[in-house]
Amino acid sequence: MATLYIIPSFLAPNSQEHIPQVVVDTINLLDVFVVERTRTARRFIRSMIKDFSIDNATFIELDKHDLVGTKHAISEALSQNVNIGLLSEAGTPCIADPGSIVVNMARKERYTIKPLTGPSSILLALMASGMNGQEFAFHGYLPIKDAPLIKKLKEISRLASTQGSTHIFIETPYRNVKLVEQIAKQVDSNLHICLAQNLTDKNEVISTMRIKELKKELVNKSPTIYCIGQLLS
């Protein structure tokens, strides 16, 4: 029976030390990969395995603008009953990532699904936050427009305050300042927030503070993981 391997890549450039050996060993056995971007995938594989026969490998891109064509290409590969690797652009596939489409297609074709261990910025931020890891929710990207954003932040504030749950979301660099300004206005000032940026990189920043201590100057021009909740004691 063929296997779909869910393969994590590194979060920061050239951080090979964060990738377990089993990932390297698995990549060496494969020559078909489903990826977000071929260029990034090839660079990652070359950095991990210098002598990998990259030109003999097949890369199928997950194109969100052409899902019909993408699914057709993936279906063709699955029909060959060969082992396939699923690679994310960064970190762990299928978490804040379109990889679940591939997993479900492979499952229907009776593939064995084999997830491999590797870095996830979402889980690393939660681990370092000091907040509740027993009950948490990941919200992806919050709404862009003010009204739905405010509504969502108030809901997160209520749940974190009344249930003690942790709420995790992500934001892009150019929207960080606006989001921080709204968090400071809409979220209970006694709750805590953890900001995590550039995880596993030499410029890594992880900072936990009360909402009332949050300032827009604390976010830099990097994608940011936000955790909101109560500190455990």
Secondary structure, 3 states (H helix, E strand, C coil): CCEEEEECCCCCCCCHHHCCHHHHHHHCCCCEEEECCHHHHHHHHHHHCCCCCHHHCEEEECCCCCHHHHHHHHHHHHHCCCCEEEECCCCCCCCCCCCHHHHHHHHHCCCEEEECCCCCHHHHHHHHHCECCCCEEEEEECCCCHHHHHHHHHHHHHHHHHHCCEEEEEECHHHHHHHHHHHHHHCCCCCEEEEEECCCCCCCEEEEEEHHHCCHHHCCCCCEEEEEECECC
